[in-house]
């Protein structure tokens, strides 16, 4: 059973930076895609950034140019570098991983809270 554990969430002032980490219990090179999602109170969970096994990335328009997703296969860890944080970035951030085969298997972490004060 794959386990994903996020860390790095914190309270930060607007304009500040944070780096989130997602440590996997197994080899992340087996995942076809990994990503970060977030869910703010009263809102639906939304995709923030994703990265394929080949290294291709895509970002939500609201974070493009401010956030960077990366993966370190040697450390089995996914990262999200968040710069120029805004109060609207406040949410619980979740790590996600998917394996695409005959069926699609999706795994989620437990989430880490990011709070940006104005």
ABEGO torsion letter per residue (X at the ends): XBBBBBBGBBBBBBGBBBBBBBBBABBAAABABBBBBBBBBGBBBBBABBBBAAGBBBBBAAABGABBBBBBAAAGBBBBBBBGBBAAABBBBBBBBBBBBABBBBBBBAEBBBBBBX
